[in-house]
Amino acid sequence: MSHHGRATSKLIDSDPYCGTASSSPMSEPTISVRVNGRAEAISTLPERSLLAALRYDLGLTGTKYGCGEGECGACTVLLDGIATRACQIPVAEAGGREVVTIEGLAGPAGALSPVQRAFAELGAFQCGFCTSGMIVAATALLSRTRAPTRDDIESALNGNLCRCGGYLRIQKAIERAVELRDREGR
Amino acid sequence: MTPLDRPRRPWDRAPVAEREYFEMLGLGIVSVLPARAEGASRNGWSPPSGGAWVHVGEDGTVHAFTGKAEVGQGTRTALARVVSAALDVPAAQVDLRMGDTDLCPWDMGTFGSRSMPDAVPALYAAALGAGEVLRELAARRTGGRPEGFELHDGSVRPTGSTSGTPFAELVRGESIVREASPVGPQALGPPTHRAGRPSPDPLADDLVTGHRQFVSDVSRPGMLHGAVLWPPVRGATLLEADSASAERLPGVAIVRDGAFVGAVAGSPFAARAAVASVRARWDRPAYPAEPEIEAYLGAHPLSGDHWDSDEDREGDVETALGTAAHRVELRYRTSYIAHVPLEPRCAIAEWTGHRLTVWVGTQTPFRARSQVAEALECSEDDVRIIVPPTGAGFGGKHGGEIATAAARLARASGHPVRLAFSREEEFLHGYLRPMSIVEIRAGIDAAGRVTAWSFHNLNGGAAAASTPYSVPNRHIWNTLADSPLPQGPYRSLAANANNFARECAMDELGSRAGLDPLDFRRRHLDDPRLRTVLDRAADRAGWADRARGAGRGYGLALGREKGGRIATVAEVSVDRQRRVRVDRLVSAFEAGRIVHPENLRSQVEGAHVMALGGALFEAIRFHQGVVQNPRLSQYRVPRFSDVPEIEIELVDAPEVAPAGAGETPMIAVAPAIANAISDVTGVRLRTLPLVPTGRMAK
């Protein structure tokens, strides 16, 4: 199973909502987090998960809600470089840390990362709802493994569900991403 | 607001003369394929449906419209390429609109593997019609006859010439509306022309950067959040709801309308908390505990002719059973299972004056429009349903229940309202694939021919119940039951259960006849298309030389459904701890003319993976009508580590109209695995899921 920095006490996040920062009440206490390279202040209401903060406070809706209990991987983000289920992280735990979401993976001029490019090129998605989490989890894998084997890919992504059953294509896309990365020396 | 988003009368409800094509999209040309005079359904109940229209505008953009919805199955790409192929225009120049009831022709819905058979010929015909007009315009401009011109890369040129006039230039200042003629499957041309030039999905970049807006990402100015008091079980009646304390909560509005109780607040936490504080009393029907479910279903048949009755009776089954050399009486069960689309249901409703717009992930936007209009007592002309990119459906997102609830909350609160299911609500308040109980009585003669075949499905439905094997005496019928759990469509629905039962029973009969499963099936098959996929799958899997023994075995199954033909070989190993592992699935699939090979392969692979879940471990646990495992930690779906080697052979049948491919490739997986398990262990498993714990029982 997954080793993605899941909180030990299990949280059930039944809060799949998104919205805009302006709809957040002003009186809530906030905490500072770096998200995609920018310092952001997010609400620390006790029931709020990092997932809700990203989607609700910051309008970063690329990170998806799929289950609220860390089982599906749709909300995977990088937390200090580690693939993490955002729905399992109370906002307070994210304070002072570095979060990268799917929106933060492309280069400064919008150039797609090797993993993003490989997924797009190979059409490694059907409905696409798992794609953000898959790409983020694969990015973490590539950052720590130069040449991942099939087993490495399977264990790194076993906590990410693709209900459309596109696993074979996703695996090919990750293998392709390794090629692209190596070719570009990234 | 783009011209397409301006409030207007729905296209399908406006008389032809009032369709405002050019007010919406600017000058240019329009080609319209009218709706069919009658529906495509086997049972003939569908209203006139389908059709398509295509607009070529002064900027050269080709706007194409179909009433089908893209709910994650990838038809958008395939259909856009059909338009791009018909007009020989780059895919990026095609803007395909789907699932928007203001703009698209009426459509029955996106289910039953109908997207390709319905929308491919319609869009192709409409696009060809536009092409004819373009050639006429070119001829008028430069002289000559339209037949002397060809379409090439977004331009029209004299045939064989290297330079032509771009569409944009040709249509400038025009306002031509032309009716297109229908086309047959042959019109799609040779394979290389069927789906245009292969190119990356033009929409992929926004997906891989996280910018694609799915239903649950839609946000409207001033939007509030809703929650609803859903009935605790199917058929429950609200007796009393005390919302006094909920109404005192700050920033919360309670909405009551008859039996409907909901809340609107600035956050979903607050809305949910408000609903949770409503003290409700329900009159709940008496539903059984799980072990009593079969008896309950048997005692609660739905009487009379129903939409899914489909009886096949031939010869004299009882007499044939009496004289058979071997007889079997077999009972197969399939569990209730859940669709688990990765994106739970969600709807955002917004009123602008008397007009309502709902963004919702539904497979049936036009049915949702009727349901919403009826429930809210407004005109269908005033309701617009838009299906944004949707995180899958699999048959689980029919209808407009959540759209209706969101619309009610929005009307009462005077704000746009977003209503989203949590995963738990998705399990508890959606609907499930029905449980099926299939009883088979069958007999073979001394020569190993099936002479008698009695097949009855209780509760699941009729799909693929009819046998593709030639059997002289047969009775095949089904009975729907008043299920305690809400049930409805599911990817290939009853075909899963019926095919599982029949294909397992065929193996059981074949073994009594002492015949190899492949040989036994071939002896009973007249359908040449089925023989082709069966032989191809068997060859590719190496059936004749298969290495059995040492904990390894092979199983075979086939199926025919919704115009497609599938055969699957499963290779399974069972270790000393009785753990079952599916090592390899080899399938051959034929669904008529192939339109978009890569999308087809993706669908077929996905269908195999999804089928693995229902075959091996997916099962809803329930008690007295309530789902007991409504979480992904309690309800297991296939993961990376569950995926075996999958080899798919796509068989092209150019003379056959394209059939859908989302469903049929599923239906041979479970019986092939069950047959393989029997091959390894000698144990016949007749209940799906086969090994919910991953191991065979001792």
Interface residues (C-beta under 8 A of the other chain):
Chain A: I12 S14 D15 P16 Y17 C18 G19 T20 S23 P25 L45 E47 Y56 G59 L60 T61 G62 T63 K64 Y65 G66 C67 G68 E69 E71 C72 A74 T101 I102 E103 L105 A106 G110 L112 Q116 R117 F119 A120 E121 G123 F125 Q126 C127 G128 F129 C130 T131 S132 I135 I153 E154 S155 L157 N158 G159 N160 L161 C162 R163 C164 G165 G166 Y167 L168 R169 Q171
Chain B: V71 G72 Q73 G74 T77 P200 D201 A204 D205 L207 V208 T209 G210 H211 R212 Q213 F214 S216 D217 S219 M223 H225 G266 S267 P268 F269 R272 V340 P341 L342 E343 P344 C346 P389 T390 G391 A392 F394 R418 A420 F421 S422 R423 E424 E425 E598 N599 S602 Q603 E605 G606 A607 H608 V609 M610 R631 L632 S633 V637 P638 R639 F640 S641 V643 I646
